[in-house]
Amino acid sequence: MKTNDKITCKHCGSYNVVKRGARKLVKNKRQIYFCKDCFKRFSTGLNKKRFNAWLIINAVCSYNNGYSYEEVCELISRKYKIKIGKSSVERWVKQYNLGYLDIRDKIVWKYGKKLIVERMFRHSGLVYDFKFHRGKLREYGKFIGLKNFIFEISKGINDWIFNGEMEKERCSQSKGDVSVNVESSGNFRLNNIVGEILKIVKDNHLRHSLVENLMLCCDRDTLAIEVPVWYWDRKFNKGICGHIDVLQVKFGKIWILDYKPVAEKENFEKVVSQLYNYALAINFRTGVSLENIKCGWFDCMKTYSFSPLEVKVR
């Protein structure tokens, strides 16, 4: 039987999978795959005709935030006017787990159900939905400066550098002449889950928001999303500002991540410049040295990362 080189195993991330029958659905069939490495069967995709992506993500996030399976079913029923079964929620929670289930009970017991803190910002005519996970930040934030910075943002910030008339530049529009060694790797679990979202959602803006919210609620390391950052560049005498997609603490370092739909086709120098400015802003705002910061961007296939300490500005 021919090996499928485009499908990765949901359980172990291996590419060594083959087709092994099909599951009959109401209107069509779904392909079943078998992994030759872990000897488990799996299928890809979700039945998008029945449940929309936000319903699924809200169900998973509600459970991770402390609600029981029965309570999640009731919440979803009231919000979406649709009945879902406990088994569906259990399946989604396991399918989209990025390590958070290992600490869920401890976090909920210690911090309760009000875990997500949210504040909306309107910057340069666009709305940004800043959120952070209170329990994970307190337990795993590690850096005092980072914790204080995120908690202070939730109280509000001075928007002058984002909306004022003075000269400013957004990190995403930065065109700095920079160079650094970029490493590529595959976080099979994260990349596969992002791939699942891409299959059931076509709108890129919606994909972006779904990926961020999923990581905040389901990933053990993600502490905050859409984080506003800013600093004053004395060399060029102008403000630098932007919003970090995903902020993590893992392997003892702060990780600044940006979701890109097709990561390998990005202009590497432009993305490095953007993330490097994010790192400088985090360094300035939190006091955390660049040595303790990593930057990267990712999609459904790979993650590209670098150390801002090694960036050379020409």
ABEGO torsion letter per residue (X at the ends): XBBBAABBBAAAGBABBBBBEBBBBAABBBBBBBBAAAGBBBBBEBBAAABBAAAAAAAAAAAAAGBBAAAAAAAAAAAAGBBBBAAAAAAAAAAABAGAAAAAAAAAAAAEABABBBBBBBBGGBBBBBBBBAAAAAAAAGBAAAAAAAAAAAAEBBAAAAABABBBBBAAABABBBBBBBBBBBBAAAAAAAAAAAAABABAAAAAAAAAAAAAAABAABABBGBBBBBBBAAAGBBBBEBBABBBBBGGBBBBBBBBABAAABBAAAAAAAAAAAAAAAAAAAGBBAAABBBBBBBAABBBBBBAAABBBX
